[in-house]
Each structure stands twice: as C-alpha cells, then as structure tokens.
Amino acid sequence: MANHDIHLTVRRGTVHALCGENGAGKSTLMKILYGMQKPDEGTIALDGEQVALHSPGDAIARGIGMVHQHFMLADNLTVLENTVLGAEKLHGIGAGARARIQEISDAYGLGIRPDVLIEDLGVADRQRVEILKVLYRGARTLILDEPTAVLVPQEVDALFANLRELKSEGLTVIFISHKLGEVLSVADDITVIRRGTTVASVEPARTTPKQLAELMVGSELPSPETRESTVTDEEMLTVSDVHLSATDSDGVVRTVLDGISFTIRKGEVLGVAGVEGNGQAELVEAIMGTRTPDRGTLTLDGTDLSRSSTRARREGGIGYIPEDRHRHGLLLDAPLWENRILGHVTERPNSKGRLLDLAGARKDTERIIAEYDVRTPGIEVTAASLSGGNQQKLIVGREMSHHPKLLIAAHPTRGVDVGAQAQIWEQIRAARREGLAVLLISADLDELIGLSDTLRVMYRGRLVADADPAVITPEELGSAMTGAASGHLSAADTTAAAPKGGEK
C-alpha cells in the first residue's frame, strides 16, 4: 500500500516541506492532491471545505498546481505553446499569452523567452518553464517536487527568495526535497513520512539534518567525502581539442564546445561543474558518440574511438548513467528485466553468442534488485511503476554490473533519498578503488567536491578553470560556475589538471 494513515496539515501562506525516502509514498500523496489518483479512503479539505479531486482539471480549478520531478513538456513545441496548451481560454494563443508569459517570467526572474523550443533548453530552464506553466494557470497552492535538483547554490537562494515572495502574497508551497539542509532553510513546517505513513511533524528551528535523516531512513545523513586517493599514472580517457557546433531555434549556428581537452586516469574521478546549459550535456553526447564533433579526438584505454559508433564505445568499456533517466535511461513501459538489457544486448548475462539469454537477464535483474535495494514487487513490473530513486538504482546497478573502464555519471543521485544516495556513492568509490575512471557531472556541489579527485569548471562551452576539491567550498565553486573569479581557482590550460592526492 503506497499510502496508509497519512495525516498532513498545511497552513495557508507557508512553505511546507514533505520528506521521506524513495518509495515512502510522497509522489503518490501528491498525485492524490493533484487529482491524478483517487484515494481508497480518507478526506481532503481545502480552505476548510472538503473537496473531491477527480482529475488535474479539478485541482487546477481550485488553484492547485504541480511541478513534477520529471517534466511534462513537448520538446517540439515552444515555451508559449507548452504553456497555453489546455489553457487557451485564459489569454488566447497569441500576443496576449506572450505578454502574460513574459510578465510572469520577468516578475519571478525565470529568464524564459516565450518563442524558444523546449528541445533547445537545458534541464534547469525546462524546470522554470514548468513553474511558469503553474503560475500562468493562477495556482494559489504550488506542489514542487525536487525543485532544486538542477540548481547551483546561488540559484537555490534566488528560488527560495521567490518562494518567500510567493508566501508573502498568500500563496502556499508544498516543497518535496531530499536536500535536508535546504528543507530546513526554507520550510515553515516539515512532515516526514515513511513507508506510506506519517511518522513526524517537526519545526525546522528545532530540527537538524541528522535528526531528519534518522526519521526518514533510520540512519545518519551520509557524506560523499572520499578520503583516500586511488589515482594512478595510467591514462584511461583522453579528450583532445573537441569542438562542436549546433544550430539553435533561430537558425543561428553557435559553438557549444570550444577546444575541450582533458585526461582521466584509472582510479580517478574528474568532476565537471557548470550551470546547466553550458555544454555539459553536449560533452557527454560527444563522448558517447550521439553527437559528432566538428573536430577533436577521443581515446579510451589507448584505442582511438573518435569515429566509432555509440555501440562500439559501449562495448569498448563505457558505462553511462544519463542525466534524464526517463528520456535516455529507461523504457518506462517495459518490465525491469528488459530495462536491465538496455545498452548491453551483446554482453553476458544478457546474451549467448548471437542470441538473447532471457533467463540470464531475468536472473541477473533479481541480483541487481537485491544488491542495489531496488524496491519492487518483482522483475515483471514496468519501470514506470517504480519511484524515481528506485529507477535510478536500477540504472546504476545495470551499468556497474558490466565493470566498465570508464563511467560517465551525469547527475547520478538526482532525485534519490539519503539512503540510496549513500549507496550509489559507495558503489562509485568501490569501483574507483578497483581502477574505474569516472567523469562526474552533477548539480549537487557537495557531491562534486566530495567524490572528485580533480575538478574542472565549464562555462559557455569551455573548461575555464580547475579547482582543488580539498579546499574549495560549494559557494566558491558556484560563483565560479557563473563566470565570477575566485582565489581558489586558477585558469585552466588545455591539459588535464593534476590529480589531487592525499587526504581530502
């Protein structure tokens, strides 16, 4: 049972945080409040009046809006078209709608242009479009599911300032997050649920992150910190002078990667920090072979893979945790054992020679479920039936099971709870000790600093600086990501930064 005996009271004009581990029932509860799912029993009261929410249309009509963790946007439509879809009667579909969108964007500092195609936007901007859609429909109660997952500290501060402004105008925010420090800084009240039941309601001023973590999962808040150095002298991945151009929605050709060069050694985690949309996604695509650079070379363990297919790169030893598990990591309507095969069709235990080994794939899926604590009733359920964190653990288990030489980890713990986060960190650390090379891209700056042996900063398609993870703070790193200078950074040349050894 996803929810059982849930009690939640939210005061009007407050930010109310909802915390719980993956699979605790947070998403199910929010779907009920948004009319997407009907409860078997219990009541919902809005402003003192008992209501029945049979659909999202009912919820929207009563001023409830929801920004989902996984965005509900059509890539081939513009911001304006996505925003007015289903709300054409509010301000039309032309000049009136465009003016209102621009007004909301300016008022809340969203920085969104109405006529940009969604497919040309990064993850952070897509989230802002979702928030804009909710505000456009006149929501007075906003449900935000992991809204800071893609933001740097300065952007988080700006978002929280916006939330406080919304609160001062009488709006109510239900804030779902796994970042407990952020919860404590922005929330007026906190409700913790565990395995579908309310276990505590606490005041932020009288609670610590450690206490919240213990309420959620029964253990202390984990740390990504890596103390020992495992970096060797053996080069695993060398990227040299990679340039990549792209044509934007206005038909203008722009440079998205400009002279990217670096080396990752066996046993090394290279962290790349950057505000979303500065070329990190394109860098991953260039390494994976889904985009062809204008020039440049890529060498993996001494083999030139610059013109190789994505399949050849995978078979050559590249593991891949994508930034968007729904778009690039899973077949949501397929069972778990089929998702275990993705990207590894020709490898054991998924195949015997030229034939698929379905029994082997099923058996190994059961092993991954047990080893990575993927909470599911079985391997035949679809990936869509799992919570976001359990989907992520399935992907991590799949990729690590093939003992890659290089792991590209793009936001590996996005949307997972503190328990799953600690487990994923330990899997990466353990493989690193065995010689795994890791390219880590993350919006979680504590994760970047804690796991990385070397840090590079990416800005407008270039690697502009390197940083020592042992001394830099999240605030300094976040500042550098926006183009500001920091005394703890030095200008990056076209070679890899020297790996940092010793204690961290």
C-alpha positions in Angstrom: 0.0 0.0 0.0 1.6 3.3 -1.1 -0.2 5.5 1.4 -1.7 4.3 4.7 -2.9 6.6 7.5 -1.4 9.8 6.1 -2.1 12.9 8.0 -0.9 16.2 6.5 -2.0 19.7 7.6 -0.6 22.7 5.5 -1.1 26.2 6.7 -2.1 28.8 4.1 0.7 31.2 3.1 3.5 28.9 4.2 6.2 26.7 2.7 5.5 23.1 3.9 8.2 20.5 3.3 7.4 16.9 2.7 10.3 14.5 3.4 10.7 10.7 3.0 12.9 8.2 1.4 12.3 6.9 -2.2 9.1 4.7 -2.2 7.8 6.3 1.1 4.7 7.5 -0.7 5.4 11.2 -1.3 4.7 11.1 -5.0 1.5 9.0 -4.5 0.3 11.5 -2.0 1.0 14.5 -4.3 -0.8 12.7 -7.2 -3.8 12.4 -4.9 -3.7 16.1 -4.0 -3.4 16.9 -7.7 -6.3 14.7 -8.7 -4.2 12.2 -10.7 -5.0 9.3 -8.4 -8.1 8.6 -6.3 -7.7 7.6 -2.6 -9.4 4.4 -1.3 -10.4 6.3 1.8 -9.8 9.5 3.8 -10.7 13.1 3.2 -9.1 16.2 1.7 -10.1 19.7 2.8 -9.1 22.9 1.1 -9.5 26.2 3.0 -11.8 24.3 5.4 -14.0 22.9 2.7 -14.0 19.1 2.0 -13.3 18.6 -1.7 -13.2 15.7 -4.1 -10.4 15.9 -6.8 -11.2 13.6 -9.6 -8.7 15.0 -12.1 -5.9 17.5 -12.5 -8.6 19.8 -14.0 -10.4 19.7 -10.7 -7.2 20.6 -8.9 -6.3 23.4 -11.2 -9.8 24.8 -11.0 -9.3 25.0 -7.2 -5.9 26.7 -7.5 -3.6 23.7 -7.1 -0.6 23.4 -9.4 2.1 20.8 -9.6 5.6 20.9 -10.9 6.6 17.2 -11.4 10.1 15.9 -10.8 10.0 14.6 -14.4 8.8 17.3 -16.7 5.6 17.2 -18.7 6.7 19.1 -21.8 6.6 18.6 -25.5 10.1 19.0 -26.9 8.9 20.0 -30.4 6.8 22.9 -29.1 7.8 26.4 -27.9 7.6 27.7 -24.4 4.4 29.6 -25.3 2.8 26.6 -26.9 3.6 24.4 -23.9 2.2 27.0 -21.5 -1.1 27.7 -23.3 -1.8 24.1 -24.1 -5.1 23.3 -22.3 -5.3 26.9 -21.1 -6.1 28.7 -24.3 -9.2 30.4 -22.8 -7.1 32.4 -20.3 -5.1 34.7 -22.6 -5.5 33.3 -26.1 -2.6 31.8 -28.0 -1.0 34.9 -29.4 0.0 38.3 -28.3 -2.0 38.2 -25.0 -0.5 34.9 -24.0 3.0 36.0 -25.0 2.7 39.2 -22.9 1.5 37.3 -19.9 4.2 34.7 -20.1 6.9 37.4 -20.3 5.3 39.3 -17.4 5.4 36.2 -15.2 9.0 35.4 -16.3 10.2 38.9 -15.5 8.3 39.1 -12.2 9.9 35.9 -10.8 13.2 36.1 -12.6 12.7 33.0 -14.6 14.5 34.3 -17.7 12.3 32.4 -20.1 11.6 33.5 -23.7 8.2 32.5 -25.0 9.2 31.5 -28.5 12.1 29.2 -27.7 11.7 25.5 -28.5 11.7 23.2 -25.4 14.3 20.9 -27.1 16.8 23.8 -27.1 16.5 24.3 -23.4 18.6 22.7 -20.7 17.2 20.9 -17.7 17.2 24.0 -15.4 15.3 26.1 -18.0 12.8 23.2 -18.5 12.0 23.3 -14.8 11.5 27.0 -15.0 9.0 26.5 -17.8 7.1 24.1 -15.6 6.9 26.6 -12.8 5.8 29.3 -15.3 3.0 27.0 -16.5 1.7 26.6 -13.0 1.8 30.3 -12.3 0.2 31.1 -15.7 -2.9 29.0 -14.6 -3.3 31.1 -11.5 -2.3 28.5 -8.9 -2.5 29.5 -5.2 -1.1 26.2 -3.9 2.1 25.0 -5.6 3.4 21.5 -5.3 7.2 21.5 -6.1 8.8 18.0 -6.5 12.6 18.3 -6.1 12.7 21.9 -7.5 16.4 22.5 -6.6 17.9 19.3 -8.1 19.4 21.1 -11.0 20.3 24.5 -9.4 23.7 25.8 -8.1 23.7 27.5 -4.6 23.1 31.0 -5.9 20.1 29.8 -8.0 18.8 28.0 -5.0 19.0 31.2 -3.0 17.1 33.0 -5.8 14.4 30.4 -5.9 14.0 30.5 -2.1 13.7 34.3 -2.3 10.9 33.8 -4.9 9.2 31.2 -2.7 9.2 33.7 0.2 7.7 36.3 -2.1 5.0 33.9 -3.1 4.4 33.1 0.5 4.1 36.8 1.4 1.4 37.2 -1.2 -0.6 34.4 0.4 0.4 31.5 -1.8 1.1 28.1 -0.3 4.0 25.9 -1.4 4.4 22.1 -0.7 8.1 21.5 -1.1 9.4 18.0 -1.7 13.2 17.6 -1.4 15.9 15.2 -0.4 18.3 18.0 0.4 17.6 18.3 4.1 19.7 21.4 4.6 17.6 23.2 2.1 14.4 21.9 3.7 15.5 23.4 7.0 16.4 26.7 5.5 13.1 27.4 3.5 10.3 25.4 5.2 8.0 26.8 7.9 6.8 23.2 8.7 8.1 19.7 7.9 6.2 16.5 7.6 8.1 13.2 7.4 6.6 10.0 6.0 8.0 6.5 6.0 6.6 3.6 4.0 3.3 5.4 3.4 2.7 6.6 6.9 3.2 10.0 8.6 5.9 9.5 11.3 6.5 13.0 12.4 5.7 16.7 12.0 8.6 18.9 13.1 9.6 22.6 13.3 12.7 23.5 11.3 14.1 25.6 14.1 14.1 22.6 16.5 15.4 20.0 14.0 18.8 19.1 12.4 19.6 17.4 9.1 20.8 14.4 11.1 17.5 14.1 13.0 15.5 14.4 9.8 17.7 11.7 8.1 17.1 9.4 11.1 13.3 10.0 10.9 13.4 9.2 7.2 15.6 6.2 7.0 16.8 5.4 10.5 20.4 6.4 9.9 22.6 9.5 9.8 23.0 11.8 6.9 25.6 10.3 4.5 28.6 12.2 3.2 30.1 11.9 -0.3 33.6 12.6 1.0 36.4 10.4 -0.3 39.4 10.5 1.9 41.9 8.2 0.1 43.5 8.8 -3.3 43.4 6.0 -5.8 44.6 7.9 -8.9 47.2 6.1 -11.0 49.5 7.3 -13.7 47.7 5.2 -16.4 45.5 7.3 -18.7 42.0 5.9 -19.4 40.2 8.6 -21.3 41.9 11.4 -23.3 39.7 14.0 -24.9 41.7 16.4 -27.1 40.6 19.7 -28.8 36.9 18.8 -29.2 34.9 21.5 -31.0 31.1 21.1 -31.5 28.7 23.5 -33.2 24.9 23.4 -33.1 22.1 25.3 -34.8 19.6 26.9 -32.4 15.8 27.5 -33.0 16.5 30.9 -34.7 18.7 29.2 -37.3 21.9 30.6 -35.8 25.0 28.4 -35.7 26.7 28.6 -32.3 29.7 26.9 -30.7 28.7 24.7 -27.8 32.0 23.0 -27.2 35.2 25.1 -27.7 38.5 23.3 -27.6 37.7 20.8 -24.8 40.7 18.8 -23.7 41.3 16.7 -20.6 42.5 13.3 -19.4 41.1 10.9 -16.8 43.3 8.3 -15.3 42.5 4.9 -13.8 41.1 5.3 -10.3 40.3 9.0 -10.8 37.0 10.9 -10.6 37.1 14.0 -12.7 34.2 16.3 -11.7 32.8 18.9 -14.1 31.0 21.8 -12.6 28.8 24.2 -14.5 25.4 25.8 -14.6 23.0 23.8 -16.8 23.3 24.7 -20.5 27.0 25.5 -20.6 27.9 22.4 -22.7 28.0 19.6 -20.2 25.2 17.6 -21.9 26.9 18.1 -25.3 30.2 17.0 -23.9 28.6 13.7 -22.7 26.9 13.2 -26.1 30.3 13.8 -27.9 32.0 11.2 -25.7 29.1 8.7 -26.1 29.0 9.2 -29.9 25.5 10.5 -30.2 26.9 13.8 -31.5 29.7 14.1 -34.0 32.2 16.9 -33.1 33.5 19.3 -35.8 37.0 18.2 -34.8 38.9 16.6 -32.0 39.8 13.1 -30.8 38.8 10.7 -28.1 41.0 7.8 -26.9 39.8 5.1 -24.4 42.5 3.0 -22.9 44.8 3.5 -25.8 42.2 3.0 -28.5 41.0 5.8 -30.8 37.2 5.9 -30.7 36.8 9.3 -32.3 34.8 7.9 -35.2 33.3 4.9 -33.5 29.6 4.2 -33.1 27.9 4.5 -29.7 27.6 0.7 -29.6 31.4 0.3 -30.2 32.1 2.8 -27.4 29.8 0.9 -25.1 31.4 -2.4 -26.0 34.8 -0.8 -25.5 34.0 -0.2 -21.8 32.0 2.9 -21.3 29.2 2.8 -18.7 26.6 5.6 -18.8 24.3 7.0 -16.1 22.2 9.6 -18.1 21.1 12.9 -16.7 17.5 12.2 -17.6 16.6 8.6 -16.8 13.2 8.8 -18.5 14.4 10.1 -21.8 17.7 8.3 -22.1 18.0 5.6 -19.4 14.8 3.5 -19.3 11.9 2.1 -21.3 9.1 3.1 -18.9 6.5 0.7 -20.3 8.9 -2.3 -20.4 9.4 -4.7 -17.5 12.5 -4.3 -15.3 14.4 -7.3 -16.8 14.1 -5.7 -20.3 15.5 -2.5 -18.9 18.4 -4.4 -17.5 19.4 -5.4 -21.1 19.4 -1.8 -22.5 22.8 -0.8 -23.8 24.3 -4.3 -23.1 22.4 -6.5 -25.5 25.6 -8.3 -26.7 27.1 -8.8 -23.3 26.7 -11.6 -20.7 24.5 -12.4 -18.9 22.1 -10.9 -21.5 23.2 -13.0 -24.5 24.7 -16.3 -25.6 26.5 -15.7 -28.8 24.1 -14.0 -31.2 21.0 -14.9 -29.2 19.5 -13.1 -26.2 19.6 -15.1 -22.9 16.3 -14.0 -21.4 16.7 -16.4 -18.4 20.1 -15.0 -17.7 18.8 -11.4 -17.9 15.9 -12.2 -15.6 18.2 -13.8 -13.0 20.7 -11.0 -13.1 17.9 -8.4 -12.7 16.9 -10.2 -9.5 20.5 -9.9 -8.3 20.6 -6.2 -9.1 17.3 -5.7 -7.3 18.7 -7.4 -4.2 22.2 -5.9 -4.3 21.1 -2.3 -5.0 17.9 -2.4 -2.8 15.6 -1.6 -5.7 12.2 -1.7 -4.0 9.8 -3.5 -6.3 7.3 -6.4 -6.1 9.2 -8.2 -8.9 11.0 -8.1 -12.2 7.9 -8.2 -14.4 6.5 -4.8 -13.3 7.3 -1.8 -15.6 9.9 0.7 -14.9 7.2 3.4 -14.7 5.8 1.7 -11.6 9.0 2.4 -9.6 9.7 5.6 -7.7 12.4 7.9 -9.2 15.0 6.8 -6.8 14.4 3.1 -7.4 14.6 3.7 -11.2 18.0 5.4 -10.6 19.3 2.5 -8.5 18.3 0.1 -11.3 20.3 2.1 -13.9 23.3 2.3 -11.6 23.2 -1.4 -10.9 22.9 -2.2 -14.6 25.8 0.0 -15.6 28.1 -1.1 -12.8 27.3 -4.8 -13.4 29.4 -4.7 -16.6 32.6 -3.5 -14.8 33.2 -0.5 -17.1 36.6 1.0 -17.7 35.0 4.5 -17.8 31.8 5.6 -16.1 30.1 8.7 -17.3 27.9 9.7 -14.4 25.6 12.6 -15.2 23.7 13.6 -12.0 23.9 10.0 -10.6 22.0 10.8 -7.4 19.4 13.3 -8.7 16.1 12.7 -7.1 17.2 9.9 -4.7 16.9 9.8 -1.0 19.7 9.9 1.5 19.9 6.2 1.9 20.1 5.5 -1.9 22.4 8.4 -2.3 24.9 6.9 0.2 24.7 3.5 -1.6 25.4 5.0 -5.0 28.3 7.0 -3.7 29.8 3.8 -2.1 29.4 1.9 -5.4 31.3 4.6 -7.2 34.0 4.7 -4.5 34.4 0.9 -4.5 34.8 0.8 -8.3 37.2 3.7 -8.2 39.4 1.7 -5.8 39.5 -1.1 -8.5 40.7 1.3 -11.1 37.5 2.7 -12.6 37.8 6.2 -14.3 34.8 8.4 -13.7 33.6 11.6 -15.5 31.2 13.1 -12.9 28.7 15.8 -13.9 26.4 17.0 -11.1 24.4 19.9 -9.9 25.0 18.8 -6.3 28.1 20.7 -5.4 28.7 18.8 -2.2 28.7 15.6 -4.3 31.1 17.0 -6.8 33.5 18.3 -4.2 33.2 15.1 -2.0 33.7 12.5 -4.8 36.1 14.2 -7.2 39.9 13.9 -7.3 40.0 16.7 -9.8 37.5 19.5 -10.5 37.1 21.5 -13.7 34.7 24.4 -14.3 32.7 24.6 -17.6 31.4 27.9 -18.8 30.0 28.7 -22.2 31.3 25.6 -23.7 34.9 25.9 -22.4 36.8 24.5 -19.5 37.7 27.8 -17.9 39.2 26.8 -14.5 40.3 24.0 -12.3 39.8 23.7 -8.6 41.2 21.7 -5.7 38.3 19.7 -4.1 40.2 19.6 -0.8 39.9 23.4 -0.3 37.1 24.8 -2.4 33.7 25.5 -0.9 30.3 25.0 -2.6 29.8 28.8 -2.6 33.1 29.4 -4.3 32.5 26.7 -6.9 29.0 28.0 -7.5 30.4 31.5 -8.0 33.0 30.3 -10.5 30.3 28.5 -12.4 28.6 31.8 -13.1 31.8 33.3 -14.5 33.0 35.1 -11.4 36.6 34.9 -10.2 37.7 33.0 -7.1 41.0 33.0 -5.3 40.8 29.2 -5.0 40.7 28.8 -8.8 43.3 29.0 -11.4 42.9 29.4 -15.2 42.7 26.0 -16.9 45.1 25.3 -19.8 44.3 22.7 -22.4 45.7 19.8 -20.4 44.1 18.0 -17.6 44.5 19.4 -14.1 46.9 17.4 -12.0 45.1 14.9 -9.8 45.0 15.7 -6.2 46.3 13.0 -3.9 46.4 12.5 -0.1 43.7 13.3 2.4 40.5 15.2 1.4 
